[in-house]
Amino acid sequence: MNTINALPFTYFDVLKKRHPELFEYVNKEIFVLRQKRNITPLTSTENLQYCDEYIKTVINLFINYIKSNSARMGIGYVTDNEIINLFQKSEDFKKLLYETEINYLTATNFELFDKKTFYINDNLVEHLAYTEIDTISEYVCPPFDCCLFVYTSPIAIKAFYKIQEKQENIDLNSPISVFIVNTLSEQGERIIVFACWHANQWQTYSYVKRQLLIRKDWTVKQMLKTDWKDIYQENLEFSEFAVDEDCVFYDDGLLFFRMVVNSIIYLSSNEPDIINCLSPSTAIKKEIKRYPYAKRKILKQEAKSVTELDFASVGSRLGKIIVQKPQPPSESSLSSSEPRQLSARFIVRGHWRNQPRGEGNRQRKLIWIKPYYKGSDIVALINKPYDIK
């Protein structure tokens, strides 16, 4: 998945394919929101005009499904109210309502902010996984107040499942879609909300939501360990961002969210590698008119199987992590009592350098120092796809 035009089916595409009725309500919602002019990212569906109507539509679809399968399920004939009373306390029904609300909120935000999409290429993910988060939290500023990051790297997918302590039977061929919202709390502090799905056209494997607080005196490490219970200890229910167990993200989830946060920082650094790409679906639709009817039918089906999103490909021209060959010992080093060469290979982590610039060095430019491998044990790397420097 490292070619530029290889953006896979994102979770937004999944919603379009599975729930086309969702966007009838979302489009009406966006029309109302844009009439208000003061557009900010949404953090709940509480004041949305058409969300309840959509939820009723989903419940009706659920009722019709139960009715059509009642004999097979051994239920017999039941009324609509009986079905609701029978299932409303079940975990599956609660999950359905929760996912319906989350999907509505996600689709509305993403459409409202013009579907800004970034494909974080696999080689860049490898670099960012070995880049320290050694800068201040204020530098973590997404390129848009709402956007989508897409990851296909096995490193990212495996790190995602460490949050749930699962490392077996993971689908490494389906991408992770991370919808990012940058907004303010009622206290005026900046908050970044991450809604993460691992899914493909046929199945949704997992969903994780995490909110991080940005404070002027915090480092990125402190931000990644945001403890909402501690922050709102006097009035926990006041915060819509409170979660039951923040600690699950501190260790097992730290690597995944460190990569996502480093992706955000990378986009605002000195020279990010970004290539703007049109959706393959757009190109296919343009080609359709050139072909006879039979071919058009095939192309229309093909257009439905690829993403409809235009996107920015990030880090596609970045190579693998560099291996530095050891330098031959000089005469002075041979006569020195110091060790003449490194006896083992190890990785030197990347980091962020806040470089002064401008008049009086009053301005700052964020420089990315890439990670690299160092040491004398190069033989073990011969059959691995690393570049030798």
C-alpha positions, 0 to 999 in steps of 0.5 A: 500500500505504498503507491501514491494512489493506494488510499484504501476504503476508509471508514467514511467510504464504508458508511457511504456503502453500508448506510446510504440513508445516513447521508440523507439526514447528514446533508440536511443537518449540514445545510442547517449548520451552515445557515448559522455561519458560526461553524465549529466541530461538534462533540455531541449530537445533543443539539443536532436537528435530524439525528433523532429522526435518523435514529428512528429510521435505524430502529425501524430497520432493526424492527423490520429485520427482526420481523422478517427473521422472527420465524428463524429466530423462534420468536413468532409474530410480535408487534413493534413495541414488543420487539423494542421491549424485548431487545432494548436492554440487550447489549447488541441493541445498546451497541446499535444505538451507540454506533448509530449516534457516533456514525452520525456525529462523525459523518456530519463533522467530516462532511461539514469540514470538506472531507480533508483526508491524509494517507500516512504512508507505511515508511513514515509510520515506521519513522514516527514510531521511533520518534520521541515525543519531546516537544511541547503539547501546543505544537500538536495542532491538526491541519484542520479542525476536523480531518481524517488520517488513514493508516495501513502500516502493520506497525500502526494496526498492531499498536492499535490492538495493544489497547485491547490486549489483542495480538492474534487474528488481526486483519492487517489488510484493512486500514485504520481510520482516525477521525480527528476533531480539534476544539475547545472545552467549556473552560477554553482549553484546547482538546483533540478528539480521536475516533478510530475505526478498524474496518473494511467494506464487510466488517467493522472490527474495532472502535476506540475513542480518546480525548487529549487535553492541550495545556501551555505548560504540558509536554506531549508526554503529559498530553498523551497521559491526559487523566480526565478523572483527575482533571474533573475530580470535583465534578466528573459528570461535567465533562463530556470527555470523561472516560471510565479507564484512561489508564488503558491508554497510558502504556498499551495505547501509548505507541499508537497515539504517539504515532498519530500525534507525531503524524500531526506534528510532522505535518506542521514541521519544516519540510513535510512530504505531501502529495495531493491526490485525486480520488481514483473514483473521480478519474474512473468516472471521467473515463466512463463516457469514453466507453460503450455501455457494457464497459461503462457498467464495469467501470461504474462497479469499479468506481464503487469499490475504491475511495471517493475521497481526494487526499494528501499522501504523506511520506510516500517518498520517504525511505526506510530507516537508514542504516549507518555503516560504522566508520573505519578506526582512525590512527588516533582511535587505535592508540586510544583506550576508548572502544574502537567500534560499537559491538551491537546495532541499535536504533537512534530515535528521532526527535523534534528540534525547536530551532530559533529563527528570524530577527533576534531568534524570536521565532521558532521552526520545528525540525524533524531529526529522523531515526536511524540504525547505528552499529557494526552488526550490518550483516544481519540486515543484508536480507532486510529492505533497509537503505545503506548510507 
